[in-house]
Every structure is written in structure tokens, then in C-alpha cells.
Amino acid sequence: MPETPADHPTYPVGLRLAGRRVLVAGGGNVAQRRVPTLLAAGADVHLVSPAVTPSIEGLAAAGEVTWHERGFRDADLDGAWYVMAATDDAAVNARISDLAEERRVWCVRADDAEAATAFTPAVGRHQGDTVAVMATGAADRDPRHHAALRDEVVTALREGRLAVGERRRRPGVVLVGGGPGDPELITVAGRKALMEADVVVADRLAPRELLAELPASTRIVDVAKLPRGRSALQDEINRVLVEEASAGHRVARFKGGDNFVFGRGYEEVEACVAAGVEVTVVPGVSSPIAVPGLAGIPVTHRGVTHDLTVVSGHLPPGHPDSLVDWEALGHARGTIVLMMAVENAAAIAAAVVAAGRAGTTPVAVVCDGSMPTQRTVLATLATLGETIEREQVRPPAVIVVGEVVAVAHPARD
């Protein structure tokens, strides 16, 4: 019995498609998945189909794809370096494949990989490396298995769990936002930055459990800022960051939430830049939005609010150092999210009501957001102070003011 191409193992190769014509026949879901990767490779994509998905139509309208709004014609193969047959007609796909074979153009068939001269592996990318997983032979082809294997490898690379030799990490500082507290809510990039650090400078509100996952060689510097307790001054934190990076270390500045949302992160950027230390930023999941969301409270809702204001409440109204226009907030109709405001909540509520906001405005206080002890306490502006005292609310807590609370809790008292 004569051998067929499928009897032999596949030969992996990388194609440089930048500026080269690629033909995609079909405008459905397969094309919608594949066209963006072709565009990312710089290909000159020509797509032939009487109809396309809204996403592809948008790409065509933006000039990223040339859409020929009709069925396939033999001449469409002219000048093509690579072809993808992804119509919903097997006969048309077969015709395209046969013509491509005659012209010695590699062709992928979405409906029959074994009848094609090429197929698309499961692909993932990380820091300039491409991971591609595909079968050795036809009998081993299992797209779901390949996709799962690709995901395992790429995730391990991103999280720093897969050793890939010594790619020298330059000394410097990376600011890592740890999210609201649950270690599962740190970004993939944030976790990897921690794993790659020589020194981790950590806050109290950064997800503590992640420190246990660090390599034994990682040095941890505790700069916790405790309410009414020991506090590492910001200047001292800046000094530690610059000193450690200047000594040749890769330093991760690890804090809760996001670095630039009441996190004083840019002060640390300025200190590093002034000292000539390279500094990068890994944003974190921001607590003012994430914590209400975890409690089932939307900070915006169609027909309810058109604006969202995030306010630091660490200084009470009337304090000479406060930069908040509390009177303007009293006139606002949208959502107000108060951070670091437990101690001053009663005074803030009184100031906002005095400026015009109704005392019946619903309020939710989300305590220990994202943590196992998370709970939500409901109140109004008029009752916020007494409710916090009665319920023994302690920081950290996020206070949401506005009708979005009633959206989530329509039956509140």
C-alpha cells in the first residue's frame, strides 16, 4: 500500500508572513480566530466570503483586512504565499486545497486537517518566545490535548515555575500591584515579577500567602504601614528600593491594590528615576472597583449612574491638608467609592449630606474585600457612622455610596 503524507511526522517550521499576501476563504468563527494572529504577523490578509462576522467586518472597515464580499474564485490564489480554506462548504475547501497543491502554496483546511498540506498548531507566546504544540503524526492529533499542553507550558513560563536557563534579569525595580487581597487575584505578570525578584519589599495589604511561594533565596523586606502603629516612612521605602537596585538586585515593590490608586507608587517611580534606577510597573486589580464587584455591587449601572468618583477618606472634611471638594461631592448624583475612610466615615457622610446629597442615599461597606472574612454592611448616609460603630467595622473596608447599592440590594432596610 503506497505511503501518504499523513504517514510521516510533521515538520515544524516558522513562517515570516510580514508584507506577504495570505488568502483566507470564509468569514465565520474559524476566520475570526485566525485572522488576528495573521495580522499580528504582519500578513497582507485578503478574505473572501459573501458574509463575515461583525468582528471581521470591523477589521475590514478599519482597513486591516481586504474583504472581497463574494464567493471564492480560482484567481484569488494569485500571489498568495499561504492559504486558509475555512468556508462552510467542503467541496469549496477541497477545490482551494487542490489548487494550492498545484501551485505549491501551503494550505490549511479548517474542515479536514488530514487532507491539507499544513495545519495550525496550538500557539502561545511569552516574552518574545513562541510555544507551538502539534502532533507528531496524524494518529496523535488531538487539538484539545495540544491546547491544554500549550497552556500549561505558557502559564508555567509566565509564573516563573518553568526554569529556562539563565536569561539575565537586569537590576532594577518593578512595582507590583497585588490586587485586593486574595492571592488568586494578582495578575500573571505580577506573580512572575515576584518569582523573579531577588528582593521583595512588601506592604501589609499585599497578598501575604504569595510570599510563602517565593524561592528560598528571595529576601523579604517588611515595610508594613499599620494604622496607628509602626510605620515605615515613604522616604525610607524609597531609600531601600534605590539601595537594593543599585547593589545589582532585581527588586519587586509589592503592595495591595494598584500602585497608582492611593498607593503612592509614583513617588517610588520618581525616587528611582532620580537615582538612575530602571523602574517598571505591573498594574494591579484595583480595589475601588474589584471589591464592590466581588460583593456583587456594580459601581456603574445603565440608567442609574453616569459617573464614578473614587475618593481618599484618610483626612476628614475641613482638614487643612484635604484636597477633596466635599461640597461638590454633595451635588454629585453618581457613585462615590471611599477608600481608607472608616475612621472618618461619619464626618464624610455628614459633609456630603450638608452639601445636598440625600441622607437616604444607600451605602454599602465592604469589609476585608476578597478575603475569607469578607462581609457587607448596609446603611444610608444618615446612618453610616452609627452603623460602622455598631457593626464594629475595621479597616480595610471599601465604602460605596449611591443608588448602585440599591441595584444590588433592593430589599435593604
C-alpha positions as CSV (number, residue, x, y, z in Angstrom):
1,M,0.0,0.0,0.0
2,P,1.6,3.3,-1.0
3,E,2.5,5.8,1.7
4,T,0.7,9.1,2.1
5,P,2.0,12.3,3.6
6,A,-0.1,11.6,6.7
7,D,2.1,8.5,7.3
8,H,5.1,10.7,8.1
9,P,5.7,13.0,11.1
10,T,5.0,16.7,10.5
11,Y,7.9,19.1,10.0
12,P,7.7,22.2,12.3
13,V,8.6,25.5,10.7
14,G,8.1,29.2,11.3
15,L,6.6,31.4,8.5
16,R,7.6,35.0,8.0
17,L,4.4,36.5,6.6
18,A,5.0,40.2,7.1
19,G,4.0,42.0,3.9
20,R,3.1,38.8,2.1
21,R,-0.3,38.1,0.7
22,V,-2.4,35.5,2.7
23,L,-5.7,34.3,1.4
24,V,-8.5,33.4,3.9
25,A,-11.6,31.8,2.3
26,G,-14.5,32.0,4.7
27,G,-15.6,34.7,7.2
28,G,-17.0,32.6,10.1
29,N,-15.7,31.7,13.5
30,V,-12.6,30.0,12.3
31,A,-11.6,33.0,10.3
32,Q,-12.4,35.2,13.3
33,R,-10.0,33.3,15.5
34,R,-7.1,33.0,12.9
35,V,-7.2,36.4,11.2
36,P,-5.9,38.4,14.2
37,T,-2.8,36.2,14.5
38,L,-2.1,36.6,10.8
39,L,-2.4,40.4,11.2
40,A,-0.1,40.2,14.3
41,A,2.5,38.5,12.0
42,G,2.2,41.4,9.6
43,A,0.4,39.5,6.8
44,D,-1.4,41.2,4.0
45,V,-4.7,39.4,4.6
46,H,-7.3,39.0,1.8
47,L,-10.5,37.5,2.9
48,V,-13.1,36.0,0.5
49,S,-16.6,35.4,1.8
50,P,-20.2,36.6,1.0
51,A,-20.7,37.2,4.7
52,V,-18.4,37.7,7.7
53,T,-18.7,38.0,11.5
54,P,-19.1,41.5,12.9
55,S,-15.5,41.4,14.2
56,I,-14.1,40.7,10.8
57,E,-16.3,43.4,9.3
58,G,-14.8,45.8,11.8
59,L,-11.3,44.8,10.7
60,A,-12.2,45.3,7.1
61,A,-13.8,48.7,7.9
62,A,-10.6,49.7,9.7
63,G,-8.5,48.7,6.6
64,E,-6.7,45.9,8.4
65,V,-8.2,43.2,6.1
66,T,-9.1,43.3,2.5
67,W,-12.6,41.8,2.3
68,H,-13.9,40.5,-1.1
69,E,-17.6,40.2,-0.5
70,R,-18.3,37.2,-2.7
71,G,-17.5,33.5,-3.1
72,F,-14.2,32.0,-3.9
73,R,-12.7,32.3,-7.4
74,D,-9.6,30.4,-8.6
75,A,-7.8,33.7,-9.3
76,D,-7.9,34.5,-5.6
77,L,-4.9,32.3,-5.1
78,D,-2.8,34.5,-7.4
79,G,0.2,35.9,-5.4
80,A,-0.7,34.1,-2.2
81,W,2.1,32.7,0.0
82,Y,-0.3,30.9,2.4
83,V,-3.9,29.9,2.2
84,M,-6.6,29.1,4.8
85,A,-9.7,27.3,3.5
86,A,-12.3,27.9,6.1
87,T,-15.6,28.0,4.3
88,D,-18.7,26.0,5.3
89,D,-18.6,24.1,2.0
90,A,-16.3,21.1,2.0
91,A,-16.3,21.0,-1.8
92,V,-15.1,24.6,-2.0
93,N,-12.4,23.9,0.6
94,A,-11.3,20.8,-1.3
95,R,-11.1,22.9,-4.5
96,I,-9.0,25.5,-2.8
97,S,-6.7,22.8,-1.3
98,D,-6.2,21.2,-4.7
99,L,-5.4,24.5,-6.5
100,A,-2.9,25.3,-3.7
101,E,-1.3,21.9,-4.1
102,E,-0.9,22.6,-7.9
103,R,0.7,26.0,-7.2
104,R,2.9,24.7,-4.4
105,V,1.3,27.0,-1.8
106,W,0.8,25.7,1.7
107,C,-2.8,25.4,2.6
108,V,-4.7,24.8,5.8
109,R,-8.2,23.2,5.7
110,A,-10.4,24.0,8.7
111,D,-12.7,21.1,7.9
112,D,-10.2,18.4,7.2
113,A,-6.7,18.7,8.6
114,E,-5.5,15.4,7.2
115,A,-6.4,16.5,3.6
116,A,-4.4,19.7,4.0
117,T,-0.7,20.4,3.4
118,A,-0.4,22.4,6.6
119,F,-2.2,22.9,9.8
120,T,-2.1,25.4,12.7
121,P,-0.6,24.3,15.9
122,A,-1.7,25.4,19.4
123,V,0.3,28.5,19.9
124,G,1.2,30.6,22.9
125,R,3.7,33.5,23.4
126,H,5.7,34.8,26.3
127,Q,8.4,37.5,26.4
128,G,9.4,37.0,22.7
129,D,9.2,33.2,22.7
130,T,6.6,31.3,20.8
131,V,5.4,27.9,22.1
132,A,3.8,25.7,19.5
133,V,2.3,22.3,20.2
134,M,1.3,19.9,17.5
135,A,1.1,16.2,16.8
136,T,4.0,14.1,15.6
137,G,1.7,12.2,13.2
138,A,-1.9,12.1,12.1
139,A,-2.8,9.4,14.7
140,D,-1.6,11.6,17.5
141,R,-3.6,14.7,16.5
142,D,-5.8,15.9,19.4
143,P,-6.3,19.7,19.3
144,R,-7.8,19.8,22.9
145,H,-4.8,18.0,24.3
146,H,-2.4,20.3,22.4
147,A,-4.1,23.4,23.6
148,A,-4.0,22.2,27.2
149,L,-0.3,21.4,27.0
150,R,0.4,24.8,25.4
151,D,-1.5,26.5,28.3
152,E,0.4,24.5,30.9
153,V,3.8,25.5,29.4
154,V,3.0,29.2,28.8
155,T,1.4,29.6,32.3
156,A,4.5,28.0,33.9
157,L,6.7,30.4,32.0
158,R,4.7,33.4,33.0
159,E,4.6,32.4,36.6
160,G,8.3,31.6,36.7
161,R,7.7,27.9,37.6
162,L,9.5,26.6,34.5
163,A,13.2,27.0,34.5
164,V,14.5,28.1,31.1
165,G,18.2,28.7,31.9
166,E,19.8,32.0,32.8
167,R,18.1,34.8,30.9
168,R,19.9,37.5,32.9
169,R,17.5,39.8,34.6
170,R,18.7,43.4,34.7
171,P,18.8,45.0,38.1
172,G,16.1,47.5,38.8
173,V,12.7,48.0,40.5
174,V,9.3,46.6,39.4
175,L,6.2,47.9,41.2
176,V,3.8,45.1,41.6
177,G,0.1,45.7,42.4
178,G,-1.1,42.7,44.3
179,G,-4.8,43.3,44.0
180,P,-7.4,43.5,46.8
181,G,-6.0,40.6,48.9
182,D,-7.0,37.2,47.5
183,P,-3.7,35.7,46.1
184,E,-5.7,34.4,43.2
185,L,-6.4,38.0,42.0
186,I,-2.8,39.0,41.4
187,T,-2.1,39.3,37.6
188,V,0.0,36.7,35.9
189,A,2.7,39.3,35.2
190,G,2.7,40.3,38.9
191,R,3.2,36.8,40.1
192,K,6.1,36.3,37.7
193,A,7.7,39.5,38.7
194,L,7.7,38.3,42.4
195,M,9.2,34.9,41.4
196,E,12.0,36.6,39.5
197,A,12.9,39.1,42.2
198,D,16.0,38.9,44.4
199,V,14.4,41.2,47.0
200,V,10.7,41.7,47.7
201,V,9.7,44.9,49.5
202,A,6.2,44.1,50.9
203,D,3.3,46.0,52.4
204,R,0.9,44.7,55.0
205,L,-2.0,44.7,52.5
206,A,-0.2,42.8,49.8
207,P,-1.4,39.2,49.5
208,R,0.6,37.6,52.2
209,E,0.2,34.0,51.1
210,L,2.2,34.7,47.9
211,L,5.3,35.4,50.0
212,A,5.4,31.7,51.0
213,E,5.7,30.7,47.3
214,L,8.8,32.7,46.8
215,P,12.2,30.9,46.3
216,A,14.1,30.4,49.5
217,S,16.8,32.7,48.1
218,T,14.4,35.6,47.9
219,R,14.9,38.2,50.6
220,I,11.8,39.9,52.0
221,V,11.8,43.4,53.4
222,D,8.8,44.2,55.5
223,V,7.7,47.8,55.2
224,A,4.2,47.4,56.6
225,K,2.2,50.5,57.4
226,L,-0.1,49.7,60.2
227,P,-2.9,52.1,61.2
228,R,-1.9,53.9,64.4
229,G,1.1,51.6,64.7
230,R,4.6,51.1,63.4
231,S,5.1,52.8,60.0
232,A,7.9,52.7,57.5
233,L,8.2,56.3,56.2
234,Q,7.9,56.6,52.5
235,D,11.3,58.2,52.2
236,E,12.8,55.1,53.9
237,I,10.9,52.8,51.5
238,N,12.3,54.8,48.6
239,R,15.8,54.5,50.0
240,V,15.5,50.8,50.3
241,L,14.3,50.4,46.7
242,V,17.1,52.5,45.3
243,E,19.8,51.0,47.5
244,E,18.9,47.4,46.7
245,A,18.6,48.0,43.0
246,S,21.9,49.9,43.0
247,A,23.5,46.9,44.6
248,G,22.6,44.9,41.5
249,H,19.4,43.3,42.7
250,R,16.1,42.8,41.0
251,V,13.6,44.4,43.4
252,A,9.8,43.9,43.5
253,R,7.9,46.5,45.4
254,F,4.8,44.5,46.4
255,K,1.7,46.3,47.6
256,G,-2.1,45.8,47.7
257,G,-4.5,47.0,45.1
258,D,-2.9,49.1,42.3
259,N,0.3,51.0,42.6
260,F,-1.1,54.3,41.3
261,V,-4.5,54.3,43.1
262,F,-3.8,55.8,46.5
263,G,-0.7,53.6,46.6
264,R,2.0,56.3,46.4
265,G,3.5,54.3,43.6
266,Y,4.5,57.3,41.6
267,E,6.6,58.7,44.4
268,E,8.6,55.5,44.2
269,V,8.9,55.9,40.4
270,E,10.2,59.4,40.9
271,A,12.7,58.3,43.5
272,C,14.1,55.6,41.2
273,V,14.3,57.8,38.2
274,A,16.1,60.5,40.2
275,A,18.6,57.9,41.3
276,G,19.1,56.5,37.7
277,V,17.4,53.2,38.6
278,E,15.4,51.4,36.0
279,V,11.8,51.1,37.1
280,T,8.8,49.3,35.5
281,V,5.2,48.9,36.6
282,V,2.9,45.9,36.8
283,P,-0.6,47.2,37.4
284,G,-2.8,45.5,40.0
285,V,-6.5,44.8,40.2
286,S,-7.8,48.0,41.8
287,S,-9.8,47.6,45.0
288,P,-12.2,50.5,44.4
289,I,-13.8,48.6,41.5
290,A,-12.8,45.0,42.3
291,V,-14.0,44.8,45.9
292,P,-17.6,46.1,45.2
293,G,-17.7,43.8,42.3
294,L,-16.7,40.8,44.5
295,A,-19.6,41.8,46.8
296,G,-22.0,41.9,43.9
297,I,-22.2,45.7,43.7
298,P,-21.7,47.3,40.3
299,V,-20.0,50.7,40.6
300,T,-21.9,51.8,37.4
301,H,-25.2,50.6,36.0
302,R,-27.1,51.8,32.9
303,G,-29.9,54.2,33.7
304,V,-28.7,54.6,37.3
305,T,-25.3,56.4,37.2
306,H,-23.2,58.0,34.6
307,D,-20.2,58.9,36.8
308,L,-17.9,57.3,39.3
309,T,-15.7,59.1,41.8
310,V,-13.0,57.4,43.9
311,V,-12.1,59.4,47.0
312,S,-9.4,59.0,49.7
313,G,-11.1,59.5,53.1
314,H,-7.9,59.3,55.2
315,L,-8.4,63.0,56.0
316,P,-11.8,64.3,57.3
317,P,-13.7,67.2,55.7
318,G,-12.3,70.5,57.0
319,H,-8.8,69.2,57.5
320,P,-6.3,71.8,56.2
321,D,-4.4,69.2,54.1
322,S,-7.5,67.7,52.5
323,L,-7.7,68.2,48.7
324,V,-11.2,66.9,48.3
325,D,-14.1,69.2,47.3
326,W,-16.7,67.6,49.6
327,E,-19.3,70.2,48.7
328,A,-19.0,69.2,45.0
329,L,-19.4,65.5,46.0
330,G,-22.6,66.5,47.8
331,H,-24.0,67.8,44.5
332,A,-22.9,64.7,42.6
333,R,-25.6,62.1,41.6
334,G,-23.3,59.2,40.7
335,T,-21.4,56.6,42.6
336,I,-18.8,57.6,45.2
337,V,-16.3,55.0,46.4
338,L,-14.5,55.9,49.6
339,M,-11.1,54.4,50.4
340,M,-9.3,54.5,53.7
341,A,-12.4,56.2,55.2
342,V,-13.6,54.0,58.0
343,E,-12.3,56.4,60.8
344,N,-13.8,59.5,59.1
345,A,-16.9,57.9,57.6
346,A,-19.4,59.7,59.9
347,A,-17.8,63.1,59.2
348,I,-17.7,62.5,55.5
349,A,-21.3,61.4,55.4
350,A,-22.4,64.5,57.3
351,A,-20.5,66.8,55.0
352,V,-21.9,65.2,51.8
353,V,-25.4,65.4,53.2
354,A,-24.9,69.0,54.3
355,A,-23.8,69.8,50.7
356,G,-27.0,68.4,49.2
357,R,-26.9,64.6,48.9
358,A,-29.9,62.9,50.4
359,G,-29.5,61.3,53.8
360,T,-31.4,58.3,52.4
361,T,-28.8,57.6,49.8
362,P,-27.9,53.9,50.2
363,V,-24.4,52.9,51.3
364,A,-22.5,49.6,51.4
365,V,-19.4,49.0,53.4
366,V,-17.5,46.0,52.1
367,C,-15.1,44.8,54.8
368,D,-12.0,42.6,54.1
369,G,-12.8,42.5,50.4
370,S,-11.8,39.3,48.5
371,M,-10.7,37.6,51.8
372,P,-12.5,34.7,53.6
373,T,-13.7,37.2,56.2
374,Q,-15.4,39.4,53.6
375,R,-18.7,40.8,54.7
376,T,-21.0,43.7,53.5
377,V,-22.7,46.1,55.9
378,L,-25.6,48.2,54.6
379,A,-26.5,51.7,55.7
380,T,-27.5,55.1,54.4
381,L,-25.6,58.3,54.5
382,A,-27.7,59.3,57.5
383,T,-26.9,56.1,59.4
384,L,-23.4,55.4,58.2
385,G,-21.5,56.5,61.3
386,E,-23.6,54.6,63.8
387,T,-23.7,51.5,61.6
388,I,-20.0,51.3,61.4
389,E,-19.7,51.6,65.1
390,R,-22.5,49.1,65.8
391,E,-21.1,46.6,63.3
392,Q,-17.5,47.1,64.6
393,V,-16.2,47.8,61.1
394,R,-12.4,47.9,61.0
395,P,-10.0,48.7,58.1
396,P,-9.6,47.6,55.4
397,A,-13.0,48.5,54.0
398,V,-14.4,50.0,50.8
399,I,-17.4,52.2,51.2
400,V,-19.8,52.5,48.2
401,V,-22.2,55.4,48.2
402,G,-25.1,55.7,45.6
403,E,-28.1,54.1,44.0
404,V,-26.0,51.2,42.7
405,V,-26.1,49.8,46.2
406,A,-29.9,49.6,45.8
407,V,-29.5,47.8,42.5
408,A,-27.6,45.1,44.3
409,H,-29.7,45.2,47.5
410,P,-33.2,46.3,46.5
411,A,-34.7,45.0,49.8
412,R,-32.3,46.7,52.2
413,D,-33.7,48.3,55.3
